[in-house]
């Protein structure tokens, strides 16, 4: 990581529904706030079924309806090296988190946890919309927008304590 940069990785199962949505939504929020040069964002899946694919068409359409272009994202699988490249590794559900905990090297000093821990509500997980209808994809956007605001508030406190970029 470059000095003065915080790197955030969103993780779900397939990297075609929830984590690319979180990726695109949070990246847009950062750009709107002028913070895209200080916070780097990526997403990945714990599974390898969709490597190199664009997001699920329902993810792309739901994003378009809400002003997010998710069509350029491509699925990849999370790996042990991600723990040296990211400060925050945020899982969409507890199964994703358990899989990440199994990969976590002892040297990782960053934050590994559930993304929705940054949201004000009581819900812990972003439900997997893959087997359901379009409303599930819209719900994913609602949830990640809310959690993204909470995450950004948290990161702002860290950014104010970081040394200036070199
Ligand atoms: P995601 O959703 O983890 O939010 O990307 C899924 C995508 C694909 C599959 C399951 C969940 N799948 O079984 O292929």
Boltz pocket constraint, residues with backbone or C-beta under 6 A from the ligand:
constraints:
  - pocket:
      binder: B
      contacts: [[A, 12], [A, 13], [A, 14], [A, 15], [A, 16], [A, 17], [A, 18], [A, 19], [A, 45], [A, 49], [A, 128], [A, 129], [A, 130]]
      max_distance: 6.0
